[in-house]
């Protein structure tokens, strides 16, 4: 996790070579990692989007447009950026941003909300293309970044066992299948767990299958400003941190600028923004996607293609993902992230100097706290950096 991987390998020289390289890099586990990524996004965070739409009193057409915009925007940006950089760039909508809208969207007319989304997207784009945001994130010690990632993933690992109470046969059976496959065929451990979990879900809990903007100062202050802060702090900061934690040298100007530009294009259709993902990015960036880090970008491309598919056939597929049993999602997401959690914890405490800061970061990030509408991952960085500055900075600084 300490060696940074450069993007866009020079060994791929022409169109035919690129196609051959892509065919070589495609693997079953990588494609499945993309599927798990999308399933996690549409079975959990989508509920927050639907709640925000209901709070904003959006009609069925406006809600469908919102889902279409975030799915297509996430899919196109994630697919294109992963292909271009040859790194697993997973993009998505902001769950903390949607949570913010649950409490505020209903206070503004729909056209003013669209205007606020547009202003927020332009602001995020400027922060990205100027490099301001990337320089800020680059100053964070590696141990703190890994501790933040471990804190983000902790709830998913613990969620495996938290789901035992409501569906013991499903969870224990899927987890046992994962362990057996991990022993004899580790590359296919997650697919086996998903297959076993799907069968057990069907047998036990069931597996159901079922526009122009306006601008106002109140919406700009009440929606655009907090949405911009939440997007940068709660999504893009952890997103870049996840890529760093897995050893990828992320071009922050390209990634933040591109997702911001996509957000500008999708805002008129009701999308509050597209940004870097953190939790689902870990699914596509970890060893479960592929043992070779240089071939994991296929998992993010798979995720992007599936986002576009869901956006294109929204009604049926969204019903499918939202109908998946929460226990099945909990166990599959948990086992898919176990290796990532283990690696980030090990990297966070690898250096004795800085362990205090790493532990503070981990605890704050894992706490689920929220302050001023900003999630725990950002505050984990803040408290961890504060601890680092107090305890370690005068002793030569932490690992950078």
TORSEZA-189045 format. One record per residue (C-alpha): z, x, y; residue in one letter. Coordinates in steps of 0.001 Angstrom, whole numbers, padded with zeros to 6 digits, always signed. Layout:
! residues N
ZXYA/...
//
This chain:
! residues 400
+000000+000000+000000X/+000225+003005+002291X/-003396+004181+002193X/-005526+002334+004713X/-008881+001075+003530X/-011775+001317+005925X/-014118-001605+006327X/-017849-001776+005732X/-018410+001063+003182X/-021342+003305+004052X/-022542+003379+000443X/-024136-000026+000971X/-027313+000753+002875X/-029688-002200+002687X/-029972-005885+001830X/-030761-005295-001845X/-027922-002807-002095X/-025521-005258-000504X/-026490-008003-002936X/-026053-005637-005875X/-022665-004549-004538X/-021551-008161-004129X/-022631-009052-007680X/-020741-005994-008942X/-017599-006927-007024X/-017456-010588-008080X/-014783-011276-010704X/-013129-014328-012201X/-009634-013541-010868X/-011015-013035-007343X/-012833-016373-007416X/-009728-018084-008748X/-007572-016464-006051X/-009836-018150-003498X/-009354-021486-005268X/-005562-021079-005318X/-005666-020151-001626X/-007528-023353-000713X/-005398-025497-003039X/-002224-024194-001353X/-003699-024884+002104X/-004869-028410+001370X/-001913-029527-000718X/+000812-028479+001722X/-000182-027554+005303X/-002745-030383+005417X/+000149-032841+005272X/+001355-031399+008604X/-002122-031925+010087X/-002133-035548+008907X/+001340-036054+010372X/+000173-034634+013705X/-002870-036913+013655X/-000636-039914+013021X/+001741-038862+015809X/-001221-038570+018175X/-002402-042056+017137X/-005812-040699+016134X/-008105-043111+014377X/-009744-042428+011010X/-012899-040947+012557X/-010941-038579+014818X/-008718-037468+011933X/-011752-036862+009702X/-013397-034853+012491X/-010244-032712+012858X/-010140-031945+009136X/-013887-031238+009074X/-013615-028874+012043X/-010688-026814+010745X/-012161-026609+007230X/-015655-025583+008356X/-014307-023220+011012X/-011927-021557+008554X/-014584-021331+005852X/-017394-019900+007974X/-015187-017364+009778X/-013352-016225+006624X/-016541-015889+004578X/-018493-014053+007277X/-015702-011695+008331X/-014840-010820+004715X/-018485-010064+003940X/-018997-008048+007106X/-015816-005953+006874X/-015561-005845+003045X/-011874-006670+003400X/-010113-009919+002425X/-010033-011784+005754X/-008568-015231+005160X/-008603-017650+008091X/-007062-021090+008358X/-005568-023542+010801X/-002150-022958+012296X/+000548-024852+010414X/+003148-024080+013124X/+000558-025227+015660X/+000087-028505+013800X/+003864-028895+013626X/+003988-028431+017399X/+001402-031190+017781X/+003520-033585+015704X/+005986-033732+018590X/+003595-033443+021554X/+000097-034734+020760X/+001028-038368+021315X/+001962-037634+024952X/-001628-036975+026029X/-004963-038805+025862X/-007264-037508+023147X/-009811-036043+025591X/-007066-034101+027399X/-005838-032757+024055X/-009378-031525+023332X/-009418-029792+026714X/-006105-028108+025918X/-007432-026949+022525X/-010457-025450+024299X/-008374-023555+026857X/-006053-022248+024124X/-009038-021032+022076X/-010569-019206+025056X/-007211-017540+025808X/-006768-016361+022197X/-010331-014997+022244X/-009581-012962+025384X/-006417-011532+023844X/-008462-010540+020818X/-011580-008977+022343X/-009627-006963+024918X/-007506-005335+022197X/-004220-006203+023920X/-002858-008029+020914X/-003936-005351+018430X/-002266-002558+020399X/+000964-004520+020454X/+000917-005141+016693X/-000073-001522+015904X/+003196-000325+017464X/+005292-002083+014798X/+006647+000293+012085X/+005153-000205+008611X/+008536-000879+006981X/+009171-003779+009348X/+005698-005209+008679X/+006306-005135+004918X/+009746-006674+005326X/+008203-009499+007353X/+005644-010072+004599X/+008387-010114+001960X/+010312-012640+004031X/+007248-014880+004323X/+006625-014752+000568X/+010247-015098-000522X/+010289-018898-000350X/+007221-019074-002583X/+008783-016881-005245X/+012017-018852-005082X/+010000-022069-005039X/+009032-021530-008679X/+012613-022094-009742X/+013377-024679-007071X/+010744-026927-008643X/+012340-026770-012115X/+014706-029652-011341X/+011961-032213-010674X/+009422-031096-013310X/+011053-028723-015813X/+008380-028957-018521X/+005531-028284-016086X/+007216-025403-014249X/+008799-023631-017240X/+005640-024068-019313X/+003325-022723-016605X/+005669-019820-015889X/+005947-018985-019595X/+002146-019032-019870X/+001991-016654-016894X/+004434-014218-018515X/+002623-014208-021864X/-000760-013665-020186X/+000785-010998-017953X/+001868-009148-021104X/-001446-009273-022943X/-004162-009952-020292X/-002654-009303-016836X/-005871-009863-014870X/-006018-013442-016120X/-002328-014313-015815X/-002760-016644-012818X/-005800-018493-014276X/-003880-019048-017524X/-000860-020342-015581X/-003105-022697-013592X/-004766-024016-016765X/-001448-024500-018552X/+000114-026069-015468X/-002795-028487-015065X/-002546-029625-018683X/+001225-030002-018491X/+000957-031861-015166X/-001497-034321-016697X/+000864-034880-019642X/+004091-035182-017649X/+004158-035933-013895X/+000505-036995-013765X/-002542-035429-012126X/-003986-038017-009713X/-007562-037597-008402X/-008047-039730-005483X/-015705-036201+021707X/-016179-034373+025107X/-013065-032697+026594X/-011045-033631+029659X/-008546-031412+031479X/-005173-032044+033066X/-002407-029732+034213X/+000132-031579+032081X/-001919-031074+028895X/-002623-027422+029752X/+001088-026724+030211X/+002370-029045+027499X/-000275-028313+024820X/-002549-025350+025589X/+000174-022855+026587X/+002588-023451+023665X/-000321-023737+021214X/-001658-020350+022364X/+001760-018716+021984X/+002344-020264+018560X/-001139-019267+017337X/-000750-015644+018439X/+002887-015196+017433X/+003234-017326+014296X/-000229-016878+012762X/-002270-013960+014091X/+000643-011504+014261X/+001727-012121+010636X/-001955-012252+009604X/-002635-008752+010908X/+000691-007660+009428X/-000312-008878+005957X/-003560-006887+006103X/-001681-003772+007216X/+000887-004261+004469X/-001861-004228+001833X/-003409-001092+003316X/-006390-002634+005131X/-007360-001274+008528X/-007952-004525+010384X/-010208-004526+013440X/-008032-006775+015579X/-010681-007176+018285X/-013251-008397+015778X/-010904-010632+013792X/-008924-012251+016632X/-011974-012418+018876X/-014150-013998+016176X/-011588-016589+015108X/-010992-017389+018766X/-014733-017873+019329X/-014947-020163+016279X/-012002-022092+017712X/-013897-022579+020972X/-016879-024003+019058X/-014741-026315+016925X/-012366-027543+019664X/-014729-030340+020839X/-014581-031771+017306X/-010781-031991+017368X/-009745-028634+015920X/-006639-027165+017596X/-007664-023687+016447X/-008697-021342+013639X/-006675-018170+013139X/-005766-015485+010627X/-003809-016752+007654X/-000680-015031+006368X/+000641-016633+003165X/-002751-017535+001727X/-004082-014148+002852X/-001532-012522+000577X/-002975-014465-002375X/-006430-012989-001748X/-005235-009504-000756X/-002873-008711-003639X/-003484-007133-007042X/-003763-010526-008744X/-007097-011029-006921X/-008423-007715-008300X/-006854-004373-009285X/-009294-002560-006978X/-008403-003264-003323X/-012033-002656-002293X/-013184-005631-004373X/-010643-008177-003169X/-012835-009293-000269X/-014650-011510-002801X/-011489-013619-003096X/-011537-014307+000643X/-015275-015080+000507X/-014557-017504-002342X/-011857-019116-000225X/-014252-019419+002713X/-016971-021020+000599X/-014478-023532-000807X/-013231-024401+002689X/-016819-025230+003649X/-017194-027298+000480X/-014026-029245+001241X/-015124-029766+004829X/-018551-031006+003727X/-017173-033427+001151X/-013916-034067+002930X/-012774-037455+001712X/-012876-036982-002069X/-011837-033328-002180X/-009041-033682+000361X/-007686-036559-001749X/-007862-034271-004796X/-005904-031447-003167X/-003324-033703-001521X/-002849-035483-004873X/-001885-032348-006808X/+001772-032448-007917X/+003909-030377-005581X/+005558-028717-008584X/+002187-027479-009853X/+001361-026004-006440X/+004823-024411-006234X/+004605-022610-009583X/+000972-021466-009191X/+001464-020227-005623X/+004680-018522-006693X/+003244-016611-009651X/+000137-015711-007621X/+002359-014078-004996X/+004909-012344-007252X/+003080-009005-007256X/+002629-009135-003485X/+006319-009907-002961X/+007334-007053-005257X/+005047-004571-003500X/+006102-005558+000000X/+009804-005330-000867X/+009308-001873-002366X/+007337-000662+000659X/+009865-002128+003101X/+012742-000009+001729X/+010718+003044+000683X/+012111+005126+003562X/+015901+005359+003833X/+015662+005584+007604X/+014691+002158+008820X/+016137+000150+005936X/+018553-001648+008258X/+015671-002820+010442X/+013645-003780+007377X/+016517-005835+005951X/+017068-007660+009250X/+013342-008402+009396X/+013320-009692+005827X/+016340-011958+006289X/+015100-013423+009578X/+011575-013961+008228X/+012882-015587+005039X/+015351-017804+006891X/+012791-020379+007971X/+014280-020395+011480X/+012343-021755+014432X/+013048-021034+018097X/+011020-022346+021053X/+008554-023775+018550X/+007752-020301+017114X/+008285-019654+013411X/+010494-017210+011556X/+007812-014568+010853X/+007517-013750+014558X/+011268-013728+015098X/+011664-011499+012067X/+009467-008959+013850X/+011452-009367+017078X/+014889-008934+015476X/+013628-006134+013226X/+012117-004225+016138X/+015322-004712+018121X/+017345-003261+015248X/+014854-000392+014922X/+015092+000450+018623X/+018903+000438+018553X/+019450+002324+015288X/+016362+004430+014598X/+014366+005140+017755X/+016590+008007+018974X/+016490+009611+015530X/+012754+010208+015648X/+011493+006618+015174X/+010529+004772+012067X/+007422+005245+009981X/+004327+004187+011905X/
//
